[in-house]
Amino acid sequence: MKKVFKLIHPKIKYARLIDAVRCDIKKYIKRERLKELPEGYDQWDFDCKFGSTADEAEVVQLADIGKQINAAEAGQLDSLYIEILAKPAHRSDSPYSPAADD
């Protein structure tokens, strides 16, 4: 998903436009996670960029997109550029291993 969200509308309030952006992002991520994984992979990973325009977009983590939207809302930006690209990935091992406690 590569999309520029316009946050200026004559009839729709700013807060509702921000809510619509959040809803679109959640819907896209949910849809991508339900897709079948290629053989040999066990999860979907996402490459994300966020900014006011495509040229100003910076790489961010998926978990930080909500914080970025909150910052954009506080700054009353006129538009947002969000890029979220799904890619298959391998699940990383957790630092905690129950077998190590034995």
C-alpha positions in Angstrom: 0.0 0.0 0.0 1.4 3.3 -1.1 -1.1 6.1 -0.4 -1.3 9.8 0.2 -4.2 10.6 2.5 -5.6 14.1 2.1 -6.7 15.5 5.5 -8.5 18.5 4.3 -12.2 18.2 3.4 -14.9 20.8 3.4 -17.6 18.7 5.2 -15.6 16.0 7.1 -13.9 16.9 10.4 -10.2 16.4 10.8 -10.6 13.8 13.5 -12.8 11.7 11.3 -10.3 11.8 8.5 -7.6 10.6 10.9 -9.8 7.8 12.1 -10.4 6.8 8.4 -6.6 6.6 7.9 -6.2 4.3 10.9 -9.1 2.1 9.7 -7.5 1.8 6.2 -4.2 0.8 7.7 -5.7 -1.8 10.0 -7.8 -3.2 7.1 -4.8 -3.5 4.8 -2.6 -5.2 7.4 -5.4 -7.6 8.3 -5.9 -8.5 4.6 -2.2 -9.0 4.0 -1.8 -11.2 7.1 -4.6 -13.5 5.9 -2.9 -14.2 2.6 -1.2 -17.6 2.2 2.5 -17.6 2.9 5.0 -18.9 0.4 6.5 -22.2 1.3 9.3 -22.0 3.8 8.1 -18.8 5.5 6.1 -18.6 8.7 4.9 -15.0 9.0 4.4 -11.7 7.2 6.7 -8.8 7.9 6.1 -5.2 6.8 8.4 -2.5 5.5 6.9 0.9 6.4 7.5 4.5 5.5 5.7 7.5 6.9 5.8 11.3 6.1 3.9 14.3 5.0 4.9 13.6 1.4 6.5 10.7 -0.5 9.8 12.6 -0.7 9.9 13.3 3.0 8.9 9.8 4.1 11.2 8.1 6.6 11.4 4.4 7.4 9.5 3.5 10.6 8.5 0.3 12.4 4.9 -1.0 11.9 4.3 -0.6 15.7 5.3 3.1 15.5 2.8 4.1 12.8 0.1 4.9 15.4 2.5 7.3 17.2 3.4 8.9 13.9 -0.3 9.5 13.1 -0.8 11.0 16.5 2.1 13.4 15.9 0.7 14.3 12.5 -2.7 15.0 14.1 -1.1 17.2 16.7 0.8 19.1 14.0 -2.5 19.4 11.9 -0.8 18.2 8.7 -2.7 18.6 5.4 -1.7 15.2 4.1 0.0 12.0 5.0 2.1 9.6 2.9 2.0 6.0 4.2 3.8 3.1 2.5 3.3 -0.4 3.9 4.7 -3.3 1.9 4.2 -6.9 3.0 7.0 -9.4 2.7 7.3 -13.0 3.9 9.7 -13.6 6.8 11.0 -16.2 9.2 10.0 -15.9 12.9 13.0 -14.9 14.9 13.9 -16.9 18.0 12.9 -15.3 21.3 15.6 -14.5 23.8 13.7 -16.5 26.4 14.0 -20.2 25.9 12.0 -22.4 28.3 14.4 -25.4 27.7 17.3 -23.3 29.0 15.8 -23.2 32.5 16.2 -27.0 33.0 
